[in-house]
Amino acid sequence: MMQRPLPPADYSLKETSPHLGGVASMGDKLTSTYDLVEQMQYLYVRVVKAKDLPAKDVTGSCDPYVEVKLGNYKGTTRHFEKKTNPEWNQVFAFSKERMQASGIEVTVKDKDFVKDDFIGRVLFDLSEVPKRVPPDSPLAPQWYRLEDKKGDKAKGELMLAVWMGTQADEAFPEAWHSDAAAVPSEGLANIRSKVYLSPKLWYVRVNIIEAQDLQVSDKGRYPELYVKAMLGNQALRTRVSPSRNVNPMWNEDLMFVAAEPFEEHLVLSVEDRVGPNKDEVLGKTVIPLQNVDRRLDYKAVNTRWFNLEKHVVVEGDQKKKETKFSSRIHLRICLDGGYHVLDESTHYSSDLRPTAKQLWKPSIGVLELGILTAQGLLPMKTKDGRGTTDAYCVAKYGQKWIRTRTIIDNFMPKWNEQYTWEVFDPCTVITIGVFDNCHLQGGDKASGTKDSRIGKVRIRLSTLETDRVYTHSYPLLVLHQSGVKKMGEVQLAVRFTCSSLLNMLHIYSQPLLPKMHYLHPLSVTQLDNLRHQATQIVSMRLSRAEPPLRKEVVEYMLDVDSHMWSMRKSKANFFRIMGVLSGLIAVGKWFDQICNWKNPLTTVLIHILFIILVLYPELILPTIFLYLFLIGIWYFRWRPRKPPHMDTRLSHADTVHPDELDEEFDTFPSSRPHDFVRMRYDRLRSVAGRIQTVVGDLATQGERLQSLLSWRDPRATALFVTFCLIAAIVLYVTPFSVVALLTGIYVLRHPRFRHKLPSVPLNFFRRLPARTDSML
């Protein structure tokens, strides 16, 4: 039984009023730069090192570690074996809102197999702990004499620093957090906040010109020669050379994507198709990309000859492989820095700059994002018999990715982390995704599991007013096989600051992509293949970082599967087109009402306006633009005050049929039973049949226009040609204003002078022949 959908109000964007920690000033000194998030107070304890620790073991050695305890929360450092002067330099952070004690206890212990021995401790009263707010310098650690359990002096000293601070503290990202006390040390790296940079991507253009003196095995046949090129996981091949000899020519471009640092080499091999599914390698060359020329425009780079080598087996006492010079190949290879390497969906691009840094233009502003909290998150997994969620956020804009820390076992997590990006184009989109961390155990314990997606938010910068702080709670909507589901809400604060209004307005007159995309465009098929390769490279590189930004997270953020077929998306796009055309349809209906005198006063006014414009044609364009200006000013009162967000009605997610959803989530190729696939194929055929009919009707109208002068119907063409001659003579001797006036009055004539039958020109047009008679 399907769940009843939530009311649409639950899917709406809600404005919030969080208590943001604004930039408070003390004279000329800023006390906080975290002005888009709520301040969170933490008690920080930095354990630096110890000295002169006594030996507690029977062996006379000491294996020390430090335990920091505040109420029920307890954190420990790693332990050192047989060391009396250990150095840890580790920071512990305790959330103030969870503090249930008045003092903090820092204890040094000796690791033992049976029971750890007590060495000494240092006690602090929380009321006497100093406060520190960046950009104040870090608090200098001090040496403290250890005390025994009675409060007497014990042997050994411990260097510590204890202070109260906020999440703006430099120690915050790498600190041990009390709310993550249950996470083992191997998994700590997977829960910390981190900033990542996408690898720098280049298009590699390989122009394969020709080869010389190839040695084919069968000299009695015409060789079918082609070149296969490989770069990492990318493999492309040229067409078979039209010159069927041992000196083939191709002059063909192959395009690849490569990322710095260049780890893979370009491998080219010339092959001969000697039979069906049987190819013989005639020679191979390996080219390191570090040695390839880079260019910023379309100036031709120098061509080079490369030797082709062939591995042959030498017969003798012992069979061994030997590299033999085969022939050579003529190439032009370059790294094209004038293009922007597309690695995300074109509709949601966050960066449009070319690869080459020399072509970058100065930034036009700064984007600041405060990731505050989430509310009402649903349980994503089961632990100890109950539902739990370990949520973290990922934001992507340009080459910079950020990942917040993971809040453990909390359906209302508070991150309150703030990040900044440089903006080079306002017509770009920032994407924020929320995920459930399934790798808290660290190591190989969670291998095979994937971080679950909770939801995603997109914000287009051009829809934001400059210097305004937007604080909204965005619904996290995810489409499942059972239908659309709200997974919770995420609260964000966004501010787009413009450094120069003139520069930003100038951007609107510039091409969206670098000029190379227009001067020497790549084909749609090439761009799709290159985008797929680019997303694979980005996801692979980020998944190798520490902590990794996992493949499933990167692909969800980059909308890798957005090009897959979906009946739901097709319907949504159709109704989007109808929504665009609805304005034209409304104008057509209004004009029809004018022509039919539904409102006589309006029709008379239109007649007067028409006569004025005909008598004074220089007023036509000013009138149109003035009308558009007044409409724009009128609509200013109802301008959107909120950023756009995911719309379930626009996406047709709230009315989609379950079978259409099952088809959308099907794998490619399909993994469903044959009956299901056949049913869906038949349904697609019926839809395609209707589209085919509409396309055929459009083609028929176009062919009728062509047949006006084609003499396919000699009588119709003779009538049309005669009419054209008469019209030319009449229009030559009659002033244009008179013709326009008579035509307008005829079109706007009263219904009393109209007939319900179609007009003569329409009857004539419908009788013209089309090429449908020649269709099989």
N, C-alpha and C positions, 0 to 999 in steps of 0.2 A: 504494500500500500504506500503510495507516494505521500510525502509530507506536504502539508499545506504551505504554500509560499508565504513568506513574511510580508507584512504590509510594506508598500513602497516607501513609506516614511523612514523605515529602518535602513533603506539603502541610500538615504540622502546625505549630503554634506552638512555638517553642523559647525556653526561658529562657536569657538570656545574663548574663555577669558582666563588663561593661566596666569599665575603670578611669576612673570618672567623676571629673572635677576638682571635688571638693567645696568648700564654702565654708570656706576656711581663714581664720582670724582672727589679726590681729596687734593685740593689745590690743582696742580697740573698733572697729578699722577692718577692713572686709572687703577681702580681697585678690582675690576673684573672685566674680562673680555667675553664672558659667556652671557650675553644679553638676550639670547633667544631661547633660553632654557630656564627651568626652575632650579634654583641652587639647592644642592644636596650636601648636607654636612657629614663629614667623615672624620673619625679619629685615626690618624696615621701613626704607625710605629715603625721606624726604620732601625733594624738590627744590623749593625755594621760589623763588629768583630769583638772578640774577647781575648784576654791575655792572662797569663799566670794561673791557668785553671789547675786545680789539684787532681792528682790521679786517684781514681776510685776503684779501678779493677784490681783483682789480685795479681794481674800481670804488671801492674804499675803504669798502665796506659790510661788514656782518657779518650772516649768517643763522643764529643759534645754535640748537642743541638739545643736550640732555644724554643721554648713554648711560650706563646703570647696568649693570655687568657683574659677575656672580658665577659663576665657573666657566664652564659652558657656557650659562648663562642670561643673556639680555641684553634689557633693556627700554629704550625711548627715549621721550622727551617729544616733543611737537609742536615744530615749528621756527617761529621768527619771522623775518620778512623785514626786513632793514636795521634791526636794533635791537641796541644794545650794552648795554642794561639790561633784559633780558627778565624776565618773571615767569611761572612755570609753576604752582607750588603743586600738584604732582602727587606721589602716593605709590606706591612700588613695594614689593611684598611677596614675599619668597622663602621657600619652605617649608624649615624646618630639616632635615627628614629627607631632602631631596634635595640638600643642600649638599655640594659636592665640592671646595671651595676654602677657604683659610685667610684670604683677604682679599677685600675688595670694592673695585672700581675705578669711580669716578664721573668720566666724561670729558665735557668740553664740546667740541663740534665745530661747524664752520661748514658748512652745507649748500651743496653745489656740484653742478654738472651732471655733472662727470666723476668727481671723487673728493672726498669730504668732508675738509676741512682740520682738523687737530688744533689746538685752542686751548690746552688745559691739562687737568689732572686732579687728583683728590684720592683718596688711598689710605687705606683703613681696615683695621686688623687685627681680625678677628672676635672674638678673645679679649678685646679691650678695649672692645667695644661694650656700653653699659649696658643693663640690663633695666628694663622698665617694665610694671607691672601695674595696670590700672584698679582702683579709681577714682583712682589717682595722676594728677596733672595732666599734660597732654601735655608731652613733652620740647621745650624751647625750641630752635629752630634757631639755628645759629651761622654766622658768616662764616668761610670757609676760603680761604686764598690758593691760587690754582691753581699747579701745578707742571708743568714740561715733562717729557719722557720721561726726562731724566737725573736728575730730582729737584731741579733748580734752580727758584727762584722764577720764575713767569711772570706776565704782565700779566693782571689780572682777578681777581675774587673770586666765590665761589659760596656761597650760603646753604643749609645742609643741616641735617637732623636724622636721626641713625641710631640705632636702638634695637632690642632684642629684645623681642618681645611675643607675645601669643596672639591667637586669633580674637575675643577679647572686646574688642580694641582698637577705638576709634571709627573709626580709619582703615581698618579691614579691609573694610567693604562696598564702598567706592569705590576701593579700591587696584587697581593693575595686579598680576596674579598671575603668578608664574613658570610655573605649570602651564598657563596659558592664553596662552603666548607666541605660539602659532601663529595665534591669532585676530586678524584685522585690526581696526584701530581702529574701523571702522564697526560691527563686531559686538560690541564690548566691552559695550555697554549691555544686550545680550540675554543676557549670562551672569552679571550681577551679582545679588546677593540684593536683595529688595525686599518692602516691606509695602504692601498695597493695601487700600482700604476700598470695600465695595459701596456703590453710590449709595443714598441714602435714598428708599425707595419709598412711594408713597401710592396708596390707592384713590381714584379720582375718581368720585363719584356724580352723574349727570346725570338729574334728574327732569324729563322733558318733559311739561308740563301741557297747553298748548293754543297755538293760533295764531289770529290774527284778520285778517280782511279780506285773505285771499289772493287774488291775481289770476290766475285760470286762463285759459288761452288759449281753450279750448272751453267756453263757458258753457252749451251745450246738453246736456251730459252730467253725471252725478254724478261728482265727482272721487274718485280713490283716492289719498289723501294719507298720506304717511309721512315720518318724519324720519330722515336719515342723519347719523351723528356720526362724526367721524374725529379721532384723536389719534395723530400719528406714523404708524406702520404699522398701528394698530388701527382697525378700521372696524366699527360696529354700526348696526343700524337698528331702528326701532320697527315694530310691526304697523301695518297700514293702519287709519286712524281709522274707527271704526264710524259716526260722524256724517258722512254723505256730503254735506258742504257746505263753504263757504269759511271756516268757523270751526271747524276740527276740534279734537277733544279726544283726548288719548292717556293722560295720567297714567301714564307708564311710566318705570321706572328703567333706565338704562344704566350699566354699570360699566366703568371703564378703570383702567390702571396708569400712573402717571407718576413720574418720578424727578427729584429735585433735583440741580442747578439746572434749572428747567423751561425746556426749549429749544423744545418744540413747543407750538403753540396748539391749542385745541379748536375744530374747525370743524364747524358744524351747518348742514345744508341741508334745506329742506322740498322734497319732490319729489312729483310727480304721475305715477302710472303710467298713461300714455295708451295704451299698447298692450303686446303681448308684447315683453319685452326692450327696451322704449322708455320712458324716464322723462324728464320735463321738470322742470328745477330752477326752483322758483318764488321762491326767496330763500335767502340765505346769510348767516351771521354768524360772525365769528371772535372767540374769547374767550381772552385770555391767562390762564394759570393763576395767575400771580402775584397777580391781583386777586381770586381766588376765596376764599371764606370757608373756614376750617378749623374742624372740630369734634372734640371728644373723646368725645361720647356721641351718643345718637340724638335730641337736641333739634333741632327743625326750624329750619333756617336761613331767612332771608327770601327770598321769591321776587322775581324781577326780570323786567322786560320788556326784550327785546333787539330792536333794529331788524333786519329782514331786508333785505338789499340784493341787487339783481339787476343783472348786467351786461347792458346792451342795446346793440345796434348802431344808431347814429344815421345815417340816410340823409341824404345831402347831397352837396355838392361833393366831400368826402372822407369815406369811411366811417371812423368812429371809435367806440371802445367808451366807454360812459358808465355810471357807477354810478348806479342809480336806486333810490330808496326804494320798497320793495315792500309790506311789512306788518310785523308784529311777532310775536314768539314769547315765550311765558311759560315761564320755567325756574326750577328750584331746583337750584343747583350747589354742591357742597361737596367739600372734601378730607377723607375719613373717616380721622381719626387714631386711632380706637379699635380698628381691626382690625390684625392682623399680616398683612402682605403675604407670602403664601407664594411663595417663589422656589426651593424645593427640594422633593424628595420628602418627603411627610409622615412616612414611616417613619424618615427620617434627618435630621430637622430639627435644626439647630444653634442656632436662635434662635426664641423664641416670644413676644418682646415686641411690644407695639403700636407703631405708627409714631410716635405722639406721645410725645416724651421726658418730658412732664409725667406720664405714666401709668407710667413705669418704676419698678420697685421696686429697692431697693438690692441690690447683688451679694451672693451668698452664699459666694463663694470665688474661687479662682484656679486656672486650668489651665495647667500648664507642660509644654511638649513639647520634648524634645531629639531632633533628627534626627541620628543618629550616622553610620552607614555603610550601604552595600548590599553584598551578596556575590552572586557568581555571576550577574551580569546577562548576558543574551544579547545578541549583536550585533544592533543595530537597523537599521544601514545599512552600506553598503560605501563605503570611501574608499581610494583608491590600491590597489585590488585586495584589501583585507582588511576584515574586519568591525570595526565600531567602535560605541561608544555614548557619547553626551555627556549624562549624566543630571543631572536636577535634580528637586527635590521641591516640591510645592505642598500647603499645608495650609489648610483652611477651617473656621473656627468663628465663628458669628455673622456680623457684618459685616466681620470682619477676615480677609483672605487673606494668606498669606505665601508667598514663593517663595525657595528657597535659591539659592545661586550654582550655575552649571553646572560640573561637573567634566569636563574634556575628555578624551576617549579613554581611558576607564577602566572596566573591568568590576567593580571593587571600590572605588567612590568613597567618600571620607570627607568628609562635610559638617561634622559637629560644630557645628551651629548650634542655638541655643536661643531659643524664643519663648514668650510669655505671653499669656493671654486672661483677661478677667473672665468669671465664670460667674454667670448669673442663674437658671438652672434645671438641676438635675442630670440630668433626663430628656432630655438632648440628646446629639448625636453629633458628634464631630470626624472629619473625613475627610482622609486624607493620600494623595496620589497621586504616583506617580513617572513622569516623562516623559523622552523623548529629544529634545534640542534640535536642531532642523533649521534654525535661523536664525543660525548662527555667522557667516555672511558679512555679515550686516547689509544694509541698503538694500533694493533690489529684486531682489537676486541670488537670494533664496530665496522669491520671491513664488510663491504657488500650493502650496508645500509645507506640510505640517501636522506639528506636533510629535506623535510617536508615543506612545501610552499603553503604559507598562510594567506598571502594576498599581496597585491601590488598597487602602487599609486603612481600616476604620471602627472607631472605639472609642466605645462608649456610656459616658458618664461615670457613670451610675448603677450600672454594674457594677464600678466601681473603689472600693477602700477609700480613705478619706481619709488623707492624709499618708504614703502608701506610694509608693515609687518602683518602677514596673513597667519592667523592662528585658527586652524580648523581641525575637526576630527573627521578623518576620511574613512569610509566603510571599506573593509577588506573583503572584496567579493571574488570568489573563485568558482569556476564552472566545473562541476563534478558530473559523473555519469548519471547521477540522480537528479541533476538540475543545478541551478545557481544557488550558492550558499554563502551566507555572511559569516565569516570566520572571526569577526571582531571589528574593532576600530583602532586606528593609529592616529595619535595627535601630533601634528607637526606645526612648526613655526617657520615661515619662509619670508625672506626679504631679498629683493633684487635692487641693488644700488647701482646707479648709472654714474660713471665718472664724467661723461661728456654727452649731453643730449644731442648735439649736432652730429657727433660721430655715430651715435646709435641710429639717428634718422637717416644718415648717409648709407648705413648698412642696408636699409630697405631698398635702395636703388641698385645694389650690387647683385651679381649672380649668386644663387644659393650655394653652388658647388664651385671649386676652383676652375679656372678658365680652361684647363686641359680637358675637362669633361665635355666641353662644348666645341672646342677647336678640333679635337681628335677623340670623339666619343667612343666608348666601348659599347658593344651590343648588349641587349637586355639579357640574353643567355649568358654571356661572359660575366656580367655583373652579378647575376644570381649564383653562378658557380664560384666566383671569387669571394662573394659575401659568405657563402657556406664555408669555404676554406679559412677565411679570416676568423669567423666565430670559433671554428675548431681550434685554431692556433691560440686565440685568446683564452679559451676555456682550459686548454692544456697547460699553458704557461701559468695561469693564476692558480690552477689546482696543484702546481708544484711549489707554491709559496708556503711559508710557515708562519701562522697556521694557514692551511690551504683554503682558498675560496673555491668551493667544489663545483664540478662540472655542471651538475643539475641546477645550481644556483645561478651560474653565469648564463646558461642557456635560457633559463626562465627570464632573467633580466634583459637579455638581448632579443627576446621573442623569436627564438630560432625556428619554431614550428608555425609561425604566422602565415606562411605561404601554403599550408596544407588545405585541401578541399574541405569545406564545411557547408552543408545545406543552410545552417543557421546564419552563417556569415553572408552567404549569397543572398538570402532573403533580406537581411539587414542592409546590405549594400544597395539592393534594388529599391527598398523604401527610402534610403538616403537620397538616391537619384530622384525619386518621385517627390521627396521633400524639396529638393532644389528646383525641380520643374513646377512645383505647385504655385510659385510666385508668377511664373509666366502663364500658367493656366488661369490663375485668378485675374491677371490683366486681360487675358482673352475673354473671359466671361464678362468682365466689366465693360469691355469694348462692345461686346455683343448686346449688352443691355443698353448702351448708348445708341447703337445702331437701331435697336428696336423701340426706342423712345420709352423705356420703362419709367424713367424719371425725366419728364419733359424739360424741367428747368435746367438740370445738369446737361442734357443734350444741347439745349440752346446755348449754354455757356461754352461748351466744347466747339460748337459751330463758330461762335464769335472768336474764340482763341485760334481756331484753325484759319479763319480768314485773315486775322492779324499776322499770323506766322507766314502765310502765303504772300501777303502784300509786303511784309518786311522779313524776308528769309534770313537776314543777318541776326535776327533774334532767336533763331531756332536753337543753336548750341548754347547760348547764354541761358535760355529758359530751361533747357534740360539740366544743365549743371546747377542752376539755382534751385531747381526742384529737388535734385539729389542732396544738395547742401541742407535744405530745409528738412528733408526726411531724416538726415543724419542728426541734426540738432534736436529734432523731435524725439528720436529714439535714445538720445543721451540720458534722458530721465530714467529709462528702464535698462541702462547698461548693466551687465553682470557685475555683481559685487563679490562673487566668490570664484575661485579657480574652478575650471571644469574637472569632473571626476567620472569614474566608471558609471555608465548609464545602462541599466539592465534592459530598459524598454528599447532604446536605440539599438542595442546589441541583439534584441530578440531572445534574450536569455531567459526571460520569465515566461515565455509562451512556447518554448521549443518542445517538440515532440520527443519522448524518451528514445525512440529508435534513431532519430536524427542525432541525438547526443551520443548514442552508442557508436554510430558511424564516425562521429567527429573524434572520439577517443580510440578508435580502432588503429591498429598499427599499420605501417606501410612497408611491405605489402600486407594485405588483409589477413587477419588470423581468425576471422569468423567462419562458421560453417557455410558450406556451399549454398544452401537455401537462402541464407541471409544475404550473401553477396549477390545472388541472382535477383532477389527481390529489390535490393538497392540499385542494381544495375538497371532493372526495368523502370524503377522510379526515375532514375537519372535520364533514361531514354525518353520518358514522357515529358520531363521538363525541357530536355534538349530539343524535343520535337516542337514544342511551342516557340522556343527561341528561334529554331530553324524557320518556322513559318513567318515570324516577325522580320527576320533578316531577309527572307525571300521577298516579302512585301516591300521592304525598303529598296531592295535591288530592282524590283519591278518599276517603282516610281522613278528611279534614276535612269533606267533604260528607256522609259517613255520620254524623258527629257532629251536623251540622246537621239531618239527616233524623230524628233521634230525636224531635224535637218539631214537625216540619214537616207531619206527616200525609201525606207523600208515599206511605208504605206505611201505610195506616190500621190494619192489624192490629198491626204492629210498634210504632207510636206508642201504640196503646191498651194493649198489654202494658206498655210502658215507663211510661206515665202511671199505670197501676194499681200497678206496682211502686213508683213514687215515693211514692204515697199510703200504701201499706203500710209502706214503709221509714220514712216520716215519723212514723207512729204508733208503730212499734216503737222507733225511736230516742228518741222523746219519753218513753216510759215506762221505757226501759232506761238505766241509767247508762252514760256514754260509756266508762268504764274497762272495763266488762264487754264492750261491743261491740269495743273495741280488742283486748282479751285474746283473745276468741273468734276474731276475724279473724286475729290473729297466729298462734295455735295452728293454725288451719286452713291458713294459708299454709305453715307450717313442719312440717306433718304428715309422718309417716313414709312412705317410698315404698310400703309395703304398702297404704296407704290411698289411693294415687294411681292414676289411669288414664292410659294413654298418649294417649287421645283428647283433643282440645281441650276446654277448659272451656265451660260453658254460656254465660257472658257473651261469650266470644270467638266462639262459634258464632252467637249472636244478632247481634253487631256486624257480622260478615262478611256476614250476610244483608240488612243494611240497604241501601237503594238509593243510588246516587250519580248524578251528572249525566253520566256517561260515555255513557248511552243517547242523550243529546241531541247528542253530538258528531258532526260530519260525518266 
